């Protein structure tokens, strides 16, 4: 079953990457869907049959989406900053991680 989960998950990610090569807009549409969350929730329910656990997982995802959007800020300002891709990536990851840690403390 693990191999099937991996194959389905990889297929979704590859489809999104291929769509982005052809059209950044349609690639963004696919990626903006909560595909990872949907897959993870489906796999969690499949493995546990525990709707309450899936519900708690969905609640946590809901609260963590806003701070995860901080990842994109450096890329939005790239035209002014002219930072290299990996610097934007690292700064975005640090911003998102900081936001998520902050949200963890807010929710406790």
DABEL-V373418 format. One record per residue. N is the residue number from 0. RES is the residue in three letters. SS is DSSP state (hx for helix, st for strand, lp for the rest). PHI is phi in radians with two decimals (999 if undefined). D_CENTER is the distance of its C-alpha to the mean C-alpha in whole Angstrom. Layout:
N & RES & SS & PHI & D_CENTER
N & RES & SS & PHI & D_CENTER
//
This chain:
0 & UNK & lp & 999 & 23
1 & UNK & hx & -1.04 & 21
2 & UNK & hx & -1.11 & 22
3 & UNK & hx & -1.10 & 21
4 & UNK & hx & -1.04 & 17
5 & UNK & hx & -1.09 & 17
6 & UNK & hx & -1.09 & 18
7 & UNK & hx & -1.14 & 17
8 & UNK & hx & -1.11 & 13
9 & UNK & hx & -1.12 & 14
10 & UNK & hx & -1.06 & 16
11 & UNK & hx & -1.12 & 13
12 & UNK & hx & -1.13 & 11
13 & UNK & hx & -1.14 & 15
14 & UNK & hx & -1.07 & 15
15 & UNK & hx & -1.13 & 13
16 & UNK & hx & -1.13 & 14
17 & UNK & hx & -1.15 & 17
18 & UNK & hx & -1.09 & 17
19 & UNK & hx & -1.14 & 16
20 & UNK & hx & -1.11 & 19
21 & UNK & hx & -1.40 & 21
22 & UNK & lp & -2.65 & 20
23 & UNK & hx & -0.96 & 17
24 & UNK & hx & -1.10 & 17
25 & UNK & hx & -1.22 & 17
26 & UNK & hx & -1.09 & 14
27 & UNK & hx & -1.15 & 12
28 & UNK & hx & -1.04 & 13
29 & UNK & hx & -1.12 & 12
30 & UNK & hx & -1.22 & 8
31 & UNK & hx & -1.26 & 8
32 & UNK & lp & -1.17 & 9
33 & UNK & lp & -1.37 & 7
34 & UNK & hx & -1.07 & 8
35 & UNK & hx & -1.09 & 6
36 & UNK & hx & -1.10 & 8
37 & UNK & hx & -1.07 & 11
38 & UNK & hx & -1.11 & 11
39 & UNK & hx & -1.09 & 11
40 & UNK & hx & -1.17 & 13
41 & UNK & hx & -1.10 & 16
42 & UNK & hx & -1.15 & 16
43 & UNK & hx & -1.08 & 17
44 & UNK & hx & -1.17 & 19
45 & UNK & hx & -1.01 & 21
46 & UNK & hx & -1.34 & 21
47 & UNK & hx & -1.93 & 23
48 & UNK & lp & 0.95 & 24
49 & UNK & lp & -1.98 & 23
50 & UNK & hx & -1.11 & 22
51 & UNK & hx & -1.14 & 22
52 & UNK & hx & -1.15 & 20
53 & UNK & hx & -1.12 & 17
54 & UNK & hx & -1.09 & 18
55 & UNK & hx & -1.11 & 18
56 & UNK & hx & -1.07 & 14
57 & UNK & hx & -1.10 & 13
58 & UNK & hx & -1.06 & 15
59 & UNK & hx & -1.12 & 13
60 & UNK & hx & -1.05 & 10
61 & UNK & hx & -0.95 & 12
62 & UNK & hx & -1.33 & 13
63 & UNK & hx & -1.63 & 10
64 & UNK & hx & -1.11 & 8
65 & UNK & hx & -0.97 & 11
66 & UNK & hx & -1.17 & 11
67 & UNK & hx & -1.20 & 8
68 & UNK & hx & -1.17 & 9
69 & UNK & hx & -1.05 & 12
70 & UNK & hx & -0.96 & 10
71 & UNK & hx & -1.44 & 11
72 & UNK & hx & -0.95 & 15
73 & UNK & hx & -1.05 & 16
74 & UNK & hx & -1.24 & 16
75 & UNK & hx & -1.18 & 17
76 & UNK & lp & -1.76 & 20
77 & UNK & hx & -1.04 & 21
78 & UNK & hx & -1.12 & 24
79 & UNK & hx & -1.64 & 26
80 & UNK & hx & -1.45 & 25
81 & UNK & lp & 0.97 & 25
82 & UNK & lp & -1.24 & 23
83 & UNK & lp & -1.13 & 22
84 & UNK & hx & -0.90 & 18
85 & UNK & hx & -1.19 & 18
86 & UNK & hx & -1.22 & 19
87 & UNK & hx & -0.99 & 17
88 & UNK & hx & -1.08 & 14
89 & UNK & hx & -1.13 & 15
90 & UNK & hx & -1.12 & 16
91 & UNK & hx & -1.07 & 13
92 & UNK & hx & -1.11 & 11
93 & UNK & hx & -1.15 & 15
94 & UNK & hx & -1.10 & 14
95 & UNK & hx & -1.11 & 11
96 & UNK & hx & -1.08 & 12
97 & UNK & hx & -1.10 & 15
98 & UNK & hx & -1.09 & 14
99 & UNK & hx & -1.20 & 12
100 & UNK & hx & -1.10 & 16
101 & UNK & hx & -1.07 & 18
102 & UNK & hx & -1.13 & 16
103 & UNK & hx & -1.04 & 17
104 & UNK & hx & -1.24 & 21
105 & UNK & hx & -1.14 & 21
106 & UNK & hx & -1.35 & 20
107 & UNK & lp & -1.44 & 22
//
